[in-house]
Amino acid sequence: MKKFIRGFGFAFNGLKYAFATQINFRVHVFAALPVIGLSFYLHISTAEWNWILLCIAMVLLTELLNTGIETLTDLVSPGYNKLAGHVKDISAAAVLVVAFFALITGLIIFLPKILLLVGYAA
Ligand SMILES: Nc1ncnc2c1ncn2[C@@H]1O[C@H](COP(=O)(O)OP(=O)(O)OP(=O)(O)O)[C@@H](O)[C@H]1O
């Protein structure tokens, strides 16, 4: 049990490290806050909440994996290496793919509701 709880401490250290060192991770964490606020404001459905939370989790997950891969790459290849560059580029591309998916999902869920709201206000 003690080992299990200690594992949470290590995981929390990983989160702290990513938050402290990665601007992209911080940007995505802070971008999630208005999205959650907007979701409450627009009273999105349970299914829509699932999609939004999945997108937030996937973006943060890929950011964390990207940070881990970058850190490991710097450890094993501190100097310039073409392959190390490819590893980092591919890892960054994974974040981009998920961020694009999150953007499209956000547009599909929020845009019709916002347009309706703007239509009513006009
Ligand atoms: N050791 C290396 N060898 C070759 N190319 C590298 C190396 N390190 C980085 N690069 C290239 O430079 C790009 C940026 O690398 P960098 O480590 O600065 O990534 P980053 O996403 O800016 O990381 P950080 O968030 O830690 O600043 C990589 O995507 C890769 O194309």
The ligand as a Gaussian input file, in Angstrom:
#p B3LYP/6-31G(d) Opt

LIG

0 1
 N       19.828000      16.400000     -30.327000
 C       19.227000      16.855000     -31.426000
 N       19.658000      16.496000     -32.639000
 C       19.054000      16.951000     -33.758000
 N       18.001000      17.781000     -33.782000
 C       17.511000      18.175000     -32.597000
 C       18.105000      17.768000     -31.361000
 N       17.413000      18.336000     -30.357000
 C       16.453000      19.052000     -30.937000
 N       16.487000      18.968000     -32.272000
 C       15.567000      19.618000     -33.237000
 O       15.105000      20.842000     -32.688000
 C       13.697000      20.782000     -32.476000
 C       13.351000      21.465000     -31.172000
 O       13.993000      20.732000     -30.137000
 P       13.789000      21.107000     -28.627000
 O       14.487000      20.116000     -27.769000
 O       14.134000      22.549000     -28.427000
 O       12.255000      20.848000     -28.575000
 P       11.179000      21.730000     -27.926000
 O        9.877000      21.143000     -28.342000
 O       11.421000      23.164000     -28.243000
 O       11.542000      21.344000     -26.449000
 P       11.418000      22.209000     -25.150000
 O        9.952000      22.309000     -24.916000
 O       12.134000      21.361000     -24.133000
 O       12.098000      23.525000     -25.453000
 C       13.337000      19.277000     -32.473000
 O       11.990000      19.040000     -32.836000
 C       14.323000      18.755000     -33.492000
 O       13.883000      18.989000     -34.816000

